[in-house]
Amino acid sequence: MRAVAPPAGTDVPLAVALAWVEEAPEGPRAGYSREQFKHWNKGLDPADGCDTRKEVILAEAVDVPEVGPRCALTGGRWWSQYDQVWITSASSLDVDHMVPLAEAWDSGAAAWSAARREAYANDQGAPNSLIAVSGSSNRSKSDKDPAAWPPVPADRCAYAADWVADKLRWQLTADAAERDALARLSEACPTSAVTYEQVP
């Protein structure tokens, strides 16, 4: 019997947290489109002129860019986690959903309300939900799960922990191949830990 995930967890060993993710076959992709997840919305501060995407880019800047009218960003520097490269232009960044929208749809979001899908697509309530990365690495990842796409080796432990945290936060399921890939990563990453808080 699967252990039921508590509503929140701090520094939970990756293998333990993975055991809390419910295993289930992926649902049908029928009916899915990115438009089912309204993004990007006006973000945490509707008055700042920056949408969710720009707010994430600003929050993750190592060197903060100048912010001009209509949230135009100039300068700045970012570390792209997936491929471990520096990015010096905001226009070269994509803001990735850690668990891609299509994967979320397959893993339970197809049954959600439009409001919950919008909340998911714009989630800035956890540091691992949205991540600014190079456009090339985001295109490589696309809508793949860890069974089909890994980041560079230096990021795989953090990536596995972030993926599991996001699945637990939104109470999404994982299919057998995905769980197997994450189990292998948990064995290779014995010190990795997961912190999350479920969205009701």
Disulfide bonds with the S-S distance in Angstrom:
Cys50-Cys71 1.92
Cys157-Cys189 2.02
